[in-house]
Amino acid sequence: MAEKPKAFGSLFVDVVRKGICVFCGACIASCPVGAIWVADENPRLIGRCVNCEVCYYTCPKTGFQAEEMDKAVFGRVRESEGIGVYRSVYTARTTLKDLQAIAQDGGVATTLLICSLEKGMADAVVAAGLTKQPWKPWPLVLTRKEELIKCAGTKYTPSPNLIGLSEAIDYHAKERVAFVGTPCQVQAVRKMQYGFKGCLKLGSRVKVVVGLFCMESFRYADLMDRFLASKGVKPVDVKKFAITKGRFIAYSNQGEAVNVKLDEVKQYAQKGCHVCRDFTAEHADISVGSVGSPDGWNTVIIRTETGEQLFKEAYEAGYLEFKPIEEVKPGLKLVLKLSASKREAAIKEASVKA
């Protein structure tokens, strides 16, 4: 008897119903007949499934073989690296004045994306922007520096960035896309490129992958409508969110509107984040975060030749200043610590669910 195809029904049972969907948008983007769309930060079938299995095998939550992907992306398996394969690690910050004023930390991710466009490495960038609903993210296809600067800053609720990748290719006919996203989104891109029953129509057009450090993402309705409301704060009044030194902070024009221990908002994290083992986007070309660097700087992990070229181009254009991570505190040690902590917690969570 033939094995039942791993179609959308299997994806729904194995991922959505279990509550571990992270709303990356990979299944929606990869469906060749457009039969999947969004409902309450989850995918829903809106048309006839043709049993192609592509949605199932591009999902980062249906299994991700890190070592096999190491070979595909880097040509070797990680050795003792606790943050995945890498070439070098720096602390860096943007020198672009208009970006410095609004950047989340060092502004490096946005600077690299600007450079990818200006140097011809990409003809479009897919990144998370904001909708008219306060702090509600949605992927955008960007082609100008001004658009990227407007989108700068961390979004702490999920954005289905893979839908943006589909839009860039299917609707804008882009050939060289720079993609920026969280570890799970990076995994989805790599599964499209190298995985079994991947989606090469999309994956083959991605030329640069910028990964973002991520411990967890929070459900929009819970964070905005429940948590902020419990503090007497309206999302529309928040100008910036930040997670730093174990605190969750929301800023208004008057200053700190909310400042609580991070543990207080942990309950609002997506369940799928609890089983994610990747903190530093280990399969990106270049990974960027704030952990390990001083305030106003970013930690940058260069992983591939593409990532190295992009960083070099940005520096030579005068867009970045940097120094070795060994010259600052807390340095790489803290990145390794948090990476190990997330991995161990995910393994423990998975064993409990098994």
Secondary structure by P-SEA (a helix, b strand, c coil): cccccccaaaaaaacccccccccccccccccccccccccccbbbbccccccccccccccccccccaaaaaaaaccccccccccccccbbbbbbbccccccccccccaaaaaaaaaaaaaccccbbbbbbbcccccbbbbbbcccaaaaaaaccccccccaaaaaaaaacccccccbbbbbbcaaaaaaaaaacccccccccccccccbbbbbbcccccccccccccccccccccccccccccccccbbbbbccccccccccccccccccccccccccccccccccbbbbcccccccbbbbbbccaaaaaaaaaaaaaccccccccccccccaaaaaaaaaaaaaaaaaaaaaac
